Amino acid sequence: MAAIVLGVSGGIAAYKACELLRLLTESGHRVRVVPTAAALRFVGAPTWEALSGQPVQHDVFTNVSDVPHVALGQGADLVLVAPATADLLAKAAHGIADDLLTNTLLTARCPVVFAPAMHTEMWEHPATTDNVATLRRRGAVVIDPAVGRLTGADTGRGRLPDPAEIFRIARRVLARGSLTPDLAGRHVVVTAGGTREPLDPVRFLGNRSSGKQGYAFATAAVARGAKVTLISANVSLAPPAGVDLVPVGSTAELREATLLAAVRADAVVMAAAPADFRPATVADQKIKKAADGVTPVIELVTNPDIAAELGAAKPPGQVLVAFAAETQDALAHGTEKLRRKRADLIVINEVGVDKVFGHDDTSVTVLDADGSTTHLTDRPKDEVADAVWDIVAERWKRQ
């Protein structure tokens, strides 16, 4: 059980922090809510106390004998601010301590995560941009806000990410227990999900990939401070908080988006499952059963190997992580693919009807082009993602 300070600043998204608080407390953590005075105009102290089971105060002059402005930060395993307004980010970046929350931020020696929420113009203002860069440089994790409906009729970037996705990031930060986001300043591209190759207007060729492993890579990278571009094929998962999401459908669309994003990336993780083949032609109308019962013949052509293209054009310093999902002789096939795709790492797993696809746990072998091997058996996909990012980060250190 971790001791968490949940800071809430004064934006309309404060009501969403109630759901985040519920997720944190129901997972066994002890949470102390520290709202700003403005936040209490949106959600009152009785609500926070009822949901957390802990007393709530926002000023430094209540219960002075307990020295809360120092004790809260000193005793926390994580400080999570959601929502974080432009005002709160500015105060945190400049060390202003005029209430209990900003004092707590100055005294905390644990990981600190900010989940901003504000109007698009405020998020894009140079002052906010500089403040976010300052906080990230000091080691805080600042989750990029989501794109969506804002207050009133406005729509754009600035929406608080879904509380469940903020919770996932907080959980990854707690699991690592590290003060320094070791992927800070890095831009990583992650692909996820299974592609679909159209056969006619209603049918397609696809595969069983759920996208869970790719999404775990994206979430873990955000929690470690990276800028993340997630190129997502067909999944039924909520977008992770803090990523730039690029939705795609077919292998051709995945290829185009990945090659474009990879040009400016420090690492590319090819966790998607692109189809190896596609129909040679796509029917304009739904293919009907023939009256004589004759089954139509579908001619297939080979799709391009996206990972191999990336490997051939890989710029100096970029780390390419390929995947090998095999049904037999996984290690042999994975070793051959590592060489052929010119990847730096390859993640190998045995898959099947009731193996890996759609499950939360997996077993993989990670082969490094330097000759080392890492076995990860029966691990949650979140932990597998962190373990692979550990290897990537170590590679950058050696470089």
Secondary structure, DSSP 8 states (H G I E B T S, - for coil): --EEEEEE-SSGGGGGHHHHHHHHHHTT-EEEEEE-TTGGGTS-HHHHHHHHSS----STTSSGGG-HHHHHHHT-SEEEEEEE-HHHHHHHHHT---SHHHHHHHH--S-EEEEE---HHHHHSHHHHHHHHHHHHTT-EE---EEEE-STT-EEEEE---HHHHHHHHHHHHHH--SS-TTTT-EEEEEESB--EESSSS-EE-----SHHHHHHHHHHHHTT-EEEEEE-B--S---TTEEEEE--SHHHHHHHHHHHHTT-SEEEE-SB--SEEESS--SS-----TT-------EEE---HHHHHHHT--TT-EEEEEEEESSSHHHHHHHHHHHTT-SEEEEEE-BTTBSTT-SEEEEEEEETTS-EEEEEEEEHHHHHHHHHHHHHHHHHH-
